[in-house]
Amino acid sequence: MIFKRKRLIYILTGISISASVVFIIFNNYYFIYTINGKSMEPEFKELDRIFIRKTNGNYSFNRFDIIIFNKNSDNKSLSIKRIIGTPEETIEIRQNVIFINGKKLNEPFLKKIDKREIIKDPKNLNLIKIPKNSFYLIGDNRELSKDSRNYGVIEKERIIGKVLFTYWTYGGNIE
């Protein structure tokens, strides 16, 4: 009887330590984010839950990565957008067509979107150069998205993490 009790204590201790290690690793490197809004449709629907890899300041980003970032300096207001322009590139938008360094940008993810939807209200952007350590971000739902076309580039230090995958999708219409 004492042997079984001792064994149970070892097992429970091992489970507790393992759970603590997993919790610490998860909290330092990952987090869960719930989509709020429609700016990234159809890639993400409102209330979808996504798994994020925290950047911890030492992460490189590529064009078309989807990221979570601080909208304001208060570090409390997060947003999700797609990286379109990377540091030290030039970007120009004419009739919703994006030009990077003078060349038309191929956006394969827009195949999911009805092209007529993104040209209702064309937003143009005169040629700008993206500063070092900054990114130009745009939401996939161009009509509804408030993004770099509205508030400018985002500095790398404001990026919280990169989207890894959707782990739960609402899939419905909440209206």
C-alpha positions as CSV (number, residue, x, y, z in Angstrom):
1,M,0.0,0.0,0.0
2,I,2.8,2.4,0.9
3,F,4.6,1.5,-2.3
4,K,1.5,2.4,-4.4
5,R,1.1,5.7,-2.6
6,K,4.7,6.6,-3.1
7,R,4.4,5.8,-6.8
8,L,1.3,7.9,-7.1
9,I,3.1,10.8,-5.5
10,Y,6.0,10.5,-8.0
11,I,3.6,10.3,-10.9
12,L,1.6,13.4,-9.8
13,T,4.8,15.3,-9.1
14,G,6.1,14.4,-12.6
15,I,2.8,15.5,-14.2
16,S,2.8,18.8,-12.2
17,I,6.4,19.6,-13.2
18,S,5.7,18.7,-16.9
19,A,2.6,20.9,-16.9
20,S,4.6,23.8,-15.3
21,V,7.3,23.5,-17.9
22,V,4.8,23.4,-20.8
23,F,3.0,26.4,-19.3
24,I,6.2,28.5,-19.0
25,I,7.4,27.6,-22.5
26,F,4.0,28.4,-24.0
27,N,3.7,31.8,-22.1
28,N,7.2,32.8,-23.3
29,Y,7.0,31.8,-26.9
30,Y,3.3,31.5,-28.0
31,F,-0.1,33.0,-27.4
32,I,-3.7,32.6,-28.6
33,Y,-5.5,35.5,-30.4
34,T,-9.2,35.9,-31.2
35,I,-9.9,37.7,-34.5
36,N,-11.9,40.9,-33.8
37,G,-13.3,42.5,-37.0
38,K,-13.4,41.7,-40.7
39,S,-10.2,43.3,-42.0
40,M,-8.5,40.0,-42.7
41,E,-11.5,38.2,-44.4
42,P,-11.5,35.8,-46.1
43,E,-8.3,34.5,-44.6
44,F,-9.7,34.8,-41.1
45,K,-13.3,35.3,-40.0
46,E,-14.4,37.2,-37.0
47,L,-14.0,35.1,-33.8
48,D,-11.5,32.7,-35.4
49,R,-8.8,31.7,-32.9
50,I,-5.3,31.7,-34.1
51,F,-2.0,30.5,-32.7
52,I,0.8,33.1,-32.6
53,R,4.6,32.7,-32.3
54,K,5.9,35.6,-30.2
55,T,8.8,37.4,-31.7
56,N,10.6,38.5,-28.6
57,G,12.4,41.1,-30.6
58,N,14.7,38.8,-32.6
59,Y,12.5,37.5,-35.4
60,S,12.8,38.1,-39.2
61,F,9.7,38.8,-41.3
62,N,8.9,38.2,-44.9
63,R,6.5,39.7,-47.4
64,F,3.0,38.2,-46.9
65,D,3.6,37.1,-43.3
66,I,0.5,37.7,-41.2
67,I,1.4,39.4,-37.9
68,I,-0.1,40.7,-34.7
69,F,1.1,44.2,-33.6
70,N,0.5,47.0,-31.2
71,K,-1.7,49.6,-32.9
72,N,-0.9,52.2,-30.3
73,S,2.1,52.9,-28.0
74,D,-0.1,51.8,-25.1
75,N,0.7,48.1,-25.9
76,K,-3.0,47.3,-25.2
77,S,-4.6,47.5,-28.6
78,L,-3.6,44.7,-30.9
79,S,-4.3,44.3,-34.6
80,I,-3.7,41.7,-37.3
81,K,-2.5,42.5,-40.8
82,R,-0.4,41.1,-43.7
83,I,3.1,42.4,-44.4
84,I,3.2,43.9,-47.9
85,G,6.2,46.1,-47.8
86,T,9.5,45.4,-46.1
87,P,12.3,47.7,-44.9
88,E,13.9,50.0,-47.4
89,E,11.6,49.1,-50.3
90,T,9.6,51.7,-52.2
91,I,5.8,51.2,-52.3
92,E,3.1,52.8,-54.4
93,I,-0.6,52.0,-54.8
94,R,-2.5,52.9,-57.9
95,Q,-6.2,51.8,-58.3
96,N,-5.6,49.2,-55.6
97,V,-2.6,47.7,-57.5
98,I,0.5,47.6,-55.4
99,F,3.9,48.3,-56.8
100,I,7.1,47.4,-54.9
101,N,10.3,48.9,-56.2
102,G,8.4,49.9,-59.4
103,K,7.2,46.3,-60.1
104,K,3.6,45.1,-59.8
105,L,3.2,42.9,-56.7
106,N,1.6,39.5,-57.3
107,E,-0.7,38.8,-54.4
108,P,-1.6,35.1,-54.6
109,F,-3.9,35.3,-51.5
110,L,-6.2,37.7,-53.3
111,K,-7.4,34.8,-55.5
112,K,-9.8,34.0,-52.6
113,I,-11.3,37.5,-52.9
114,D,-13.8,38.7,-55.5
115,K,-11.6,41.3,-57.3
116,R,-14.6,43.5,-57.8
117,E,-14.8,43.9,-54.0
118,I,-11.4,45.5,-53.7
119,I,-11.9,48.3,-56.3
120,K,-15.1,49.9,-55.1
121,D,-13.1,52.7,-53.5
122,P,-9.6,52.7,-54.8
123,K,-7.1,54.0,-52.4
124,N,-4.0,55.4,-54.0
125,L,-0.6,55.9,-52.3
126,N,2.1,58.1,-53.7
127,L,5.5,56.5,-53.9
128,I,7.1,56.2,-50.4
129,K,10.3,54.6,-49.1
130,I,9.7,52.3,-46.1
131,P,12.2,53.2,-43.4
132,K,14.7,50.7,-42.0
133,N,13.1,48.3,-39.3
134,S,9.6,49.2,-40.5
135,F,6.9,47.4,-42.5
136,Y,3.9,48.4,-44.6
137,L,0.8,46.4,-43.6
138,I,-2.5,45.9,-45.4
139,G,-5.6,43.8,-44.4
140,D,-6.8,41.3,-46.9
141,N,-10.3,42.9,-46.9
142,R,-9.1,46.1,-48.6
143,E,-12.5,47.9,-48.4
144,L,-12.8,47.5,-44.6
145,S,-9.3,47.4,-43.4
146,K,-7.7,50.3,-41.5
147,D,-4.0,49.7,-42.1
148,S,-0.8,51.4,-43.2
149,R,-2.8,53.2,-45.9
150,N,-4.4,55.1,-42.9
151,Y,-1.7,55.2,-40.2
152,G,1.6,54.7,-42.0
153,V,4.3,52.1,-41.5
154,I,4.7,50.0,-38.4
155,E,8.1,49.8,-36.6
156,K,9.5,46.3,-36.0
157,E,9.5,46.7,-32.2
158,R,5.7,47.0,-32.3
159,I,5.3,43.6,-33.8
160,I,4.2,41.0,-31.1
161,G,4.2,37.8,-33.2
162,K,3.6,35.9,-36.4
163,V,0.5,33.9,-37.1
164,L,1.3,30.2,-37.3
165,F,-2.2,28.7,-37.9
166,T,-5.9,28.8,-37.1
167,Y,-6.7,26.3,-34.4
168,W,-10.5,27.1,-34.2
169,T,-12.7,28.8,-36.8
170,Y,-16.0,30.2,-36.1
171,G,-17.0,29.7,-39.8
172,G,-20.4,31.5,-39.4
173,N,-21.8,34.9,-39.7
174,I,-22.3,36.6,-36.4
175,E,-24.5,39.4,-37.7
